[in-house]
Amino acid sequence: MATELSRRPRIGDWADYAELERLQDARLGRTLAAAARSPFYRRRGTGVPAGRAELRQYDLTTKADLREAYPFGMLAVDRAELATYHESSGSSGAPTASYYTEGDWLDLVDRYARKHVRIGPADTFLVRTPYALMITGHLAHAAARACGATVVPADNRSLATPYAKVVRVLHDLDVTLTWSLPTDALLWAASAALAGLRPGRDFPALRALFVGGEPLSPARRARIAQVWDAPVVQEYGATETGSLAGECPFGNLHLWSDRAIFEVRDPRSGQLGPAGRGQLVVTPLYREAMPLLRYNIEDEVEVSYADCACGWVLPVVRVLGRSRFGARAGPVGLTQIGLEELVFGLPAEYGVMFWRARTRRDLLRIQIEVGGRHRAAAVRQLRGAVGAAYGIEAEIDPLPPGSLVPTESLIAAPDVMKPRSLFGDGENWDKALQYY
């Protein structure tokens, strides 16, 4: 593996953005040649671009294209060369396939392990994202093992690993690093508290929480770090691409522009450029099985080339989520990450960790879990924050803890058994062939 990875760039191999672009161009020819072997790109009447200038004029590859090419219409190698097959977690109902060779996996692992909090042999690494068709759990597992860490495969789609068991494992195994959705870190904290454990004090081995998979506002990130007394390290990527950005020591997400060419598309004008706010478009430079040319990931981002104190010569990205998941209250456009910033802007002592919101015509309704002692203050302050940020009235419903996230789900340890078909007298045979 070391020999293969030595052929890939390392942070610091380039001194400025002009040198970084030359590094991209040196790899782009192989990417375009791989695309020419893909049935999808061969079928395009325009052919495959010959270089960067033609690539800038090339039609975008969309999620709809990937769905139409299901399952192997994007394949650029013989199927015998594939190592893994995946599908994204998208909600359209139509599968979006992705596949990787062993060579692709070397690059995937290398990018994921680029975090400024390093993974090493002394670490016990809990993976709490799905071990399913999407890539996320498998990628973290492979990267942690490549770095010598002990992996605890906790999943988050399995009845066998409820929140109470995750908390027990975190505590008893002295877990040092975790990989999960940001929301999971708050659910563990609530579950730990119900078990009589203090998240910031009774887990002394925990040295960082790696998070990804959903937009994360600065306020929620700060709250998670405060609750666990450990740094929160962001990761950004997708099943179709693997890691696209990682966090530097100064808390900024940097796009891995030595491994991909990135553009930003303005959805209103359709214009693309290297920076600004819009949809992220990516051309991976190290894909063998499934080359992608100008793939529109459809995430809304903000990309900047401003200097960062870390010294990495890589663009900074803010991930804002999917624009189609926004909502309107009258004339005002709202996003989850914007409202999240206001909710987690409430004082930590109020204990607000779980919330939800709904818009109806010109009304915004927000529900929060908050104890009775701080209920009136939380309602008053959140209503004021929404008014100041958006100029609209909000209806705030304070709910007792356990209303949005049932207490039972945080403490339950269900008996998960293997399926069976033979039952004794008095046993419930309606559970035949089920795992629970």
C-alpha positions as CSV (number, residue, x, y, z in Angstrom):
1,M,0.0,0.0,0.0
2,A,2.8,2.4,0.8
3,T,4.2,2.1,-2.7
4,E,0.9,2.8,-4.3
5,L,0.1,5.7,-2.1
6,S,3.5,7.3,-2.7
7,R,2.4,8.0,-6.3
8,R,-0.4,10.2,-5.0
9,P,0.1,13.8,-3.9
10,R,0.7,14.8,-0.3
11,I,-0.3,18.1,1.3
12,G,2.7,20.4,0.8
13,D,3.8,18.9,-2.5
14,W,2.7,22.2,-4.2
15,A,3.6,25.7,-3.2
16,D,0.7,27.7,-4.8
17,Y,-2.5,27.3,-6.7
18,A,-0.8,27.5,-10.1
19,E,1.4,24.5,-9.1
20,L,-1.7,22.7,-7.8
21,E,-3.4,23.2,-11.2
22,R,-0.4,21.8,-13.0
23,L,-0.5,18.8,-10.7
24,Q,-4.2,18.3,-11.6
25,D,-3.4,18.6,-15.3
26,A,-0.7,15.9,-15.0
27,R,-3.4,13.5,-13.8
28,L,-6.3,14.7,-15.9
29,G,-5.2,12.8,-19.0
30,R,-5.5,9.5,-17.3
31,T,-9.0,10.4,-16.0
32,L,-10.2,11.3,-19.4
33,A,-8.8,8.1,-20.9
34,A,-10.6,6.1,-18.2
35,A,-13.9,8.0,-19.0
36,A,-13.5,7.0,-22.7
37,R,-13.8,3.4,-21.6
38,S,-17.1,4.1,-19.8
39,P,-20.3,3.1,-21.7
40,F,-22.0,6.2,-20.4
41,Y,-19.4,8.6,-21.7
42,R,-18.9,6.7,-25.0
43,R,-22.6,7.1,-25.7
44,R,-22.5,10.9,-25.3
45,G,-22.5,12.5,-28.8
46,T,-19.9,15.1,-27.8
47,G,-17.3,12.5,-27.0
48,V,-14.8,12.8,-24.1
49,P,-12.9,16.0,-23.6
50,A,-9.3,16.2,-24.7
51,G,-8.1,18.4,-21.8
52,R,-9.1,21.0,-19.3
53,A,-10.3,23.6,-21.8
54,E,-12.7,21.2,-23.3
55,L,-13.7,19.8,-19.9
56,R,-14.9,23.3,-18.9
57,Q,-17.4,23.2,-21.8
58,Y,-18.5,19.6,-21.2
59,D,-22.0,18.7,-20.1
60,L,-22.4,18.0,-16.4
61,T,-22.9,14.5,-15.1
62,T,-26.0,14.4,-13.0
63,K,-27.5,12.0,-10.4
64,A,-30.2,11.3,-13.0
65,D,-27.5,10.1,-15.3
66,L,-26.2,7.7,-12.7
67,R,-29.7,6.4,-12.1
68,E,-30.2,5.8,-15.8
69,A,-26.8,4.1,-16.0
70,Y,-27.7,1.6,-13.2
71,P,-26.2,-0.8,-12.5
72,F,-23.0,-0.9,-14.6
73,G,-23.4,1.7,-17.3
74,M,-20.6,3.8,-15.8
75,L,-18.1,0.9,-15.5
76,A,-14.8,1.6,-17.1
77,V,-13.0,-1.6,-16.1
78,D,-13.7,-5.3,-16.4
79,R,-16.1,-6.5,-13.6
80,A,-13.4,-8.9,-12.5
81,E,-11.4,-5.9,-11.3
82,L,-14.0,-4.6,-8.9
83,A,-13.5,-4.8,-5.2
84,T,-16.8,-3.3,-3.9
85,Y,-20.2,-2.2,-5.1
86,H,-22.2,0.5,-3.4
87,E,-25.4,2.5,-3.7
88,S,-26.1,6.0,-2.2
89,S,-28.5,6.7,0.6
90,G,-30.6,9.1,-1.6
91,S,-34.3,9.3,-1.1
92,S,-35.4,9.3,-4.7
93,G,-36.2,5.6,-4.7
94,A,-34.1,4.9,-7.8
95,P,-30.7,3.3,-7.1
96,T,-27.5,5.2,-7.7
97,A,-24.7,2.8,-8.1
98,S,-21.0,3.3,-7.4
99,Y,-18.1,0.8,-7.6
100,Y,-14.4,0.8,-6.8
101,T,-11.3,-1.2,-7.6
102,E,-8.6,-2.1,-5.1
103,G,-6.6,0.8,-6.6
104,D,-9.6,3.1,-6.0
105,W,-9.7,2.0,-2.4
106,L,-6.1,3.0,-1.8
107,D,-7.0,6.5,-2.7
108,L,-10.3,6.4,-0.7
109,V,-8.5,5.3,2.5
110,D,-5.7,7.8,2.1
111,R,-8.1,10.8,1.7
112,Y,-10.2,9.7,4.7
113,A,-7.2,9.4,6.9
114,R,-5.9,12.9,6.1
115,K,-7.6,14.4,9.2
116,H,-5.5,16.7,11.4
117,V,-6.4,14.4,14.3
118,R,-4.4,11.4,13.2
119,I,-5.6,7.8,13.5
120,G,-3.0,5.4,15.0
121,P,-2.4,1.9,16.4
122,A,-3.2,3.1,20.0
123,D,-6.7,4.1,19.0
124,T,-9.9,2.3,19.5
125,F,-12.2,3.6,16.7
126,L,-15.9,3.2,17.0
127,V,-17.7,3.3,13.6
128,R,-21.3,4.3,14.0
129,T,-22.3,4.9,10.4
130,P,-24.1,2.3,8.3
131,Y,-22.4,-0.9,7.2
132,A,-24.7,-1.1,4.3
133,L,-24.7,-0.3,0.6
134,M,-23.5,3.2,1.1
135,I,-19.7,3.5,1.6
136,T,-19.4,5.4,4.8
137,G,-19.0,2.7,7.4
138,H,-16.8,0.5,5.2
139,L,-14.6,3.5,4.4
140,A,-14.0,4.5,8.0
141,H,-13.3,0.8,8.9
142,A,-10.8,0.4,6.1
143,A,-9.0,3.6,6.9
144,A,-8.8,2.9,10.6
145,R,-7.4,-0.6,10.0
146,A,-4.9,0.8,7.5
147,C,-3.7,3.1,10.3
148,G,-3.4,0.3,12.7
149,A,-6.4,1.2,14.9
150,T,-8.7,-1.3,16.7
151,V,-12.1,-1.0,15.0
152,V,-15.4,-1.4,16.9
153,P,-18.1,-1.9,14.1
154,A,-21.1,-0.4,15.8
155,D,-23.2,0.4,12.7
156,N,-26.3,2.6,13.1
157,R,-28.9,0.6,11.1
158,S,-28.7,-2.5,13.3
159,L,-31.0,-3.6,16.1
160,A,-28.0,-5.3,17.6
161,T,-26.4,-1.9,18.6
162,P,-28.9,0.4,20.3
163,Y,-27.8,3.6,21.9
164,A,-27.5,2.1,25.4
165,K,-25.0,-0.5,24.0
166,V,-23.0,2.2,22.2
167,V,-22.7,4.1,25.5
168,R,-21.5,1.0,27.2
169,V,-18.9,0.3,24.6
170,L,-17.7,3.9,24.5
171,H,-17.2,3.6,28.3
172,D,-16.0,0.1,28.9
173,L,-13.7,-0.2,25.8
174,D,-12.0,3.2,26.4
175,V,-13.0,4.3,22.8
176,T,-10.7,7.1,21.7
177,L,-12.2,8.1,18.3
178,T,-15.7,7.9,16.9
179,W,-17.2,8.2,13.4
180,S,-20.9,9.1,13.2
181,L,-23.6,11.6,12.2
182,P,-23.4,14.8,14.4
183,T,-26.9,13.9,15.7
184,D,-25.7,10.6,17.0
185,A,-23.2,12.3,19.3
186,L,-26.0,14.2,21.0
187,L,-28.1,11.0,21.2
188,W,-25.2,9.2,22.9
189,A,-24.9,12.1,25.4
190,A,-28.6,11.8,26.3
191,S,-28.4,8.0,26.6
192,A,-25.3,8.3,28.8
193,A,-27.0,10.8,31.1
194,L,-30.0,8.4,31.5
195,A,-27.4,5.7,32.5
196,G,-26.0,7.9,35.2
197,L,-22.8,8.7,33.2
198,R,-21.4,12.2,32.5
199,P,-20.4,12.6,28.9
200,G,-17.7,15.1,29.5
201,R,-16.1,13.3,32.5
202,D,-16.8,9.6,32.5
203,F,-15.3,8.9,29.0
204,P,-11.7,10.2,29.6
205,A,-10.2,8.1,26.7
206,L,-12.3,9.9,24.1
207,R,-10.0,12.3,22.2
208,A,-12.1,13.3,19.2
209,L,-15.4,12.8,17.5
210,F,-15.3,12.5,13.7
211,V,-18.6,13.5,12.1
212,G,-20.1,13.8,8.6
213,G,-23.2,12.9,6.6
214,E,-25.3,16.0,7.5
215,P,-24.8,19.8,7.5
216,L,-23.3,21.0,10.8
217,S,-23.7,24.6,12.1
218,P,-20.9,26.2,14.1
219,A,-23.3,26.4,17.1
220,R,-24.2,22.7,17.1
221,R,-20.6,21.7,16.5
222,A,-19.6,23.8,19.6
223,R,-22.4,22.2,21.7
224,I,-21.3,18.7,20.8
225,A,-17.6,19.5,21.7
226,Q,-18.7,21.1,24.9
227,V,-21.0,18.2,25.9
228,W,-18.2,15.6,25.3
229,D,-15.2,17.8,26.2
230,A,-13.6,16.6,23.0
231,P,-12.9,18.2,19.6
232,V,-15.4,17.6,16.8
233,V,-13.7,16.9,13.4
234,Q,-15.7,17.3,10.2
235,E,-15.5,15.1,7.1
236,Y,-17.3,15.8,3.8
237,G,-17.9,13.3,1.0
238,A,-20.3,11.1,-0.8
239,T,-20.7,7.4,-1.7
240,E,-20.1,8.3,-5.3
241,T,-16.8,10.0,-4.6
242,G,-15.5,9.1,-1.1
243,S,-13.9,11.9,1.0
244,L,-14.0,15.3,-0.8
245,A,-12.8,17.6,2.1
246,G,-11.3,17.3,5.5
247,E,-10.6,19.6,8.4
248,C,-7.4,21.4,9.1
249,P,-6.1,22.2,12.6
250,F,-7.9,25.6,12.5
251,G,-11.3,24.1,12.0
252,N,-11.8,24.8,8.3
253,L,-12.9,22.2,5.7
254,H,-10.5,22.1,2.8
255,L,-11.4,20.5,-0.6
256,W,-8.9,17.8,-1.7
257,S,-8.1,19.7,-4.9
258,D,-5.0,17.5,-5.5
259,R,-7.3,14.5,-5.9
260,A,-10.2,16.2,-7.8
261,I,-11.1,19.3,-9.8
262,F,-13.9,21.3,-8.2
263,E,-16.3,23.8,-9.6
264,V,-19.3,25.7,-8.2
265,R,-22.5,26.0,-10.2
266,D,-24.9,28.9,-9.8
267,P,-28.3,27.1,-10.0
268,R,-30.0,30.3,-11.2
269,S,-27.7,31.2,-14.0
270,G,-26.1,27.8,-14.7
271,Q,-22.7,29.4,-14.7
272,L,-19.7,27.6,-13.2
273,G,-16.7,29.0,-11.6
274,P,-13.9,28.0,-9.1
275,A,-15.4,29.7,-6.1
276,G,-18.6,31.3,-4.6
277,R,-21.9,29.8,-3.5
278,G,-23.8,27.2,-5.4
279,Q,-23.8,23.5,-6.2
280,L,-20.6,21.5,-5.9
281,V,-19.4,19.9,-9.2
282,V,-16.5,17.4,-9.0
283,T,-14.2,15.6,-11.4
284,P,-12.3,12.9,-9.4
285,L,-8.8,12.4,-10.6
286,Y,-8.1,8.9,-9.1
287,R,-11.1,6.8,-10.2
288,E,-10.4,3.6,-12.1
289,A,-13.8,1.8,-12.0
290,M,-16.1,4.7,-12.3
291,P,-14.7,7.9,-13.7
292,L,-16.9,10.9,-13.3
293,L,-16.7,14.1,-15.4
294,R,-18.1,17.3,-13.9
295,Y,-20.4,15.4,-11.5
296,N,-23.0,17.7,-9.9
297,I,-23.3,16.4,-6.3
298,E,-26.2,18.8,-5.8
299,D,-24.9,19.9,-2.3
300,E,-25.1,23.6,-1.8
301,V,-21.7,24.9,-0.7
302,E,-19.6,28.0,-0.4
303,V,-16.1,27.8,-1.7
304,S,-13.3,30.3,-1.0
305,Y,-9.7,30.6,-1.9
306,A,-8.9,32.9,1.0
307,D,-5.7,32.1,3.0
308,C,-6.0,29.8,6.0
309,A,-3.7,29.9,9.0
310,C,-3.0,26.2,8.5
311,G,-0.9,27.0,5.4
312,W,-2.6,24.3,3.3
313,V,-2.9,25.6,-0.3
314,L,-6.4,24.2,-0.7
315,P,-9.8,25.9,-1.1
316,V,-12.0,26.2,1.9
317,V,-15.6,24.9,1.7
318,R,-18.7,25.4,3.8
319,V,-21.3,22.7,3.3
320,L,-24.8,24.1,3.5
321,G,-26.8,21.0,2.6
322,R,-29.3,20.3,-0.2
323,S,-31.2,23.4,-1.3
324,R,-34.3,21.3,-2.2
325,F,-34.7,20.4,1.5
326,G,-35.3,24.1,2.4
327,A,-38.8,25.5,3.1
328,R,-40.5,28.9,3.0
329,A,-42.5,30.8,5.6
330,G,-44.3,33.4,3.6
331,P,-41.6,35.2,1.5
332,V,-38.7,33.9,3.7
333,G,-36.5,31.0,2.6
334,L,-35.4,28.8,5.5
335,T,-32.7,26.1,5.8
336,Q,-32.2,23.5,8.4
337,I,-28.6,24.6,9.1
338,G,-29.8,28.2,9.5
339,L,-32.4,27.3,12.1
340,E,-30.1,24.9,13.8
341,E,-27.6,27.8,14.4
342,L,-30.4,29.6,16.3
343,V,-31.5,26.6,18.3
344,F,-28.0,25.8,19.5
345,G,-27.4,29.5,20.1
346,L,-29.5,29.1,23.2
347,P,-27.4,28.8,26.4
348,A,-26.0,25.4,27.1
349,E,-27.5,25.3,30.6
350,Y,-31.0,25.1,29.0
351,G,-30.1,21.6,27.8
352,V,-31.7,22.0,24.4
353,M,-30.4,19.2,22.1
354,F,-33.4,18.0,20.1
355,W,-35.8,20.1,17.9
356,R,-37.9,20.1,14.8
357,A,-39.6,22.7,12.7
358,R,-42.4,23.0,10.2
359,T,-43.6,25.7,7.9
360,R,-47.2,26.3,6.9
361,R,-47.9,29.2,4.6
362,D,-46.6,32.2,6.5
363,L,-46.1,30.3,9.8
364,L,-42.9,28.8,11.3
365,R,-43.5,26.4,14.1
366,I,-40.5,25.1,16.1
367,Q,-40.6,22.4,18.8
368,I,-37.8,22.0,21.3
369,E,-37.1,19.7,24.2
370,V,-36.4,21.8,27.3
371,G,-36.8,21.3,31.0
372,G,-39.4,23.3,32.9
373,R,-36.9,25.5,34.7
374,H,-35.6,27.1,31.5
375,R,-38.8,26.8,29.4
376,A,-40.0,30.4,29.4
377,A,-36.5,31.8,28.8
378,A,-35.8,29.4,25.9
379,V,-39.1,30.3,24.2
380,R,-38.5,34.0,24.6
381,Q,-34.9,33.9,23.3
382,L,-35.5,31.6,20.4
383,R,-38.5,33.6,19.2
384,G,-36.4,36.7,19.4
385,A,-33.5,35.0,17.5
386,V,-35.8,33.9,14.7
387,G,-37.3,37.4,14.4
388,A,-33.9,39.0,14.3
389,A,-32.5,36.6,11.7
390,Y,-35.5,36.3,9.4
391,G,-37.9,39.1,10.3
392,I,-40.8,36.6,10.9
393,E,-42.8,35.5,13.9
394,A,-42.2,32.0,15.1
395,E,-44.5,29.8,17.2
396,I,-42.2,28.0,19.8
397,D,-43.5,24.9,21.5
398,P,-41.5,23.8,24.5
399,L,-41.8,20.1,25.1
400,P,-40.6,17.9,28.1
401,P,-37.5,15.9,27.5
402,G,-38.4,12.6,25.9
403,S,-41.0,14.1,23.6
404,L,-39.1,14.2,20.4
405,V,-36.5,11.5,21.2
406,P,-38.4,8.9,23.4
407,T,-36.5,7.9,26.5
408,E,-37.2,4.3,25.7
409,S,-35.2,4.5,22.5
410,L,-32.2,5.8,24.5
411,I,-32.2,3.1,27.3
412,A,-33.6,0.1,25.5
413,A,-31.5,-3.0,24.9
414,P,-33.7,-5.2,22.8
415,D,-33.1,-8.9,22.7
416,V,-31.9,-9.5,19.1
417,M,-31.9,-13.2,18.2
418,K,-31.3,-15.2,15.1
419,P,-34.4,-16.2,13.1
420,R,-36.0,-19.5,13.9
421,S,-39.0,-21.6,12.8
422,L,-39.6,-24.0,15.7
423,F,-41.4,-22.7,18.8
424,G,-42.6,-24.4,22.0
425,D,-46.0,-24.3,23.6
426,G,-46.8,-20.7,24.7
427,E,-44.1,-19.0,22.7
428,N,-45.0,-16.3,20.2
429,W,-44.5,-17.9,16.8
430,D,-45.6,-14.6,15.0
431,K,-41.9,-13.8,15.3
432,A,-40.8,-16.7,13.1
433,L,-38.0,-15.9,10.7
434,Q,-37.6,-12.4,12.2
435,Y,-34.5,-11.0,13.9
436,Y,-36.3,-9.5,16.8
